């Protein structure tokens, strides 16, 4: 049985979307992880997006906070 939420089939997610799927973190925390390079992200001008593969990895393995 799979307890992961259903993730839409798209390539990139905004930090607020990532926070919503992770449920236990805020949008601000996702931005902080990006700033500290704890998760993979891409900048398009001022926009920050997280690749689908990274979201799935975080959901499976968590974030290395060290």
C-alpha positions in Angstrom: 0.0 0.0 0.0 1.4 3.4 -1.0 0.9 6.3 1.5 2.5 8.9 -0.6 0.1 11.6 -1.8 -0.8 11.7 -5.5 1.7 14.0 -7.3 0.6 15.7 -10.5 2.5 14.6 -13.6 4.5 17.8 -14.2 8.2 18.5 -14.4 8.6 21.3 -11.9 7.0 22.4 -8.6 6.9 25.8 -6.8 8.2 25.8 -3.2 4.6 26.3 -1.9 3.6 23.2 -3.8 6.5 21.2 -2.4 5.6 22.3 1.1 2.0 21.2 0.6 3.0 17.7 -0.6 5.5 17.3 2.2 2.8 18.4 4.8 5.3 18.9 7.6 7.2 21.9 6.3 6.4 25.5 5.4 7.1 27.3 2.1 9.7 29.3 3.9 11.5 26.1 4.9 11.6 24.9 1.3 13.1 28.3 0.3 15.7 27.9 3.1 16.6 24.4 1.9 17.1 25.9 -1.6 19.2 28.7 -0.3 21.4 26.3 1.8 21.6 24.0 -1.2 20.1 21.1 0.7 17.7 20.3 -2.2 18.1 20.6 -5.9 16.3 23.6 -7.5 16.4 25.7 -10.7 16.1 29.5 -10.9 14.2 31.0 -13.8 14.8 34.7 -13.3 13.3 35.3 -9.9 11.2 32.1 -9.9 12.5 29.1 -8.0 11.3 25.6 -9.0 12.0 22.1 -7.7 12.3 19.3 -10.3 9.8 16.4 -9.9 12.6 13.9 -9.3 13.8 16.0 -6.4 10.4 16.2 -4.8 10.0 12.4 -5.1 13.5 11.9 -3.6 12.6 14.2 -0.7 9.4 12.4 -0.1 11.2 9.0 -0.1 14.5 9.8 1.7 13.9 13.2 3.4 16.3 16.1 3.5 19.8 15.9 4.8 19.9 18.7 7.4 23.5 18.4 8.3 
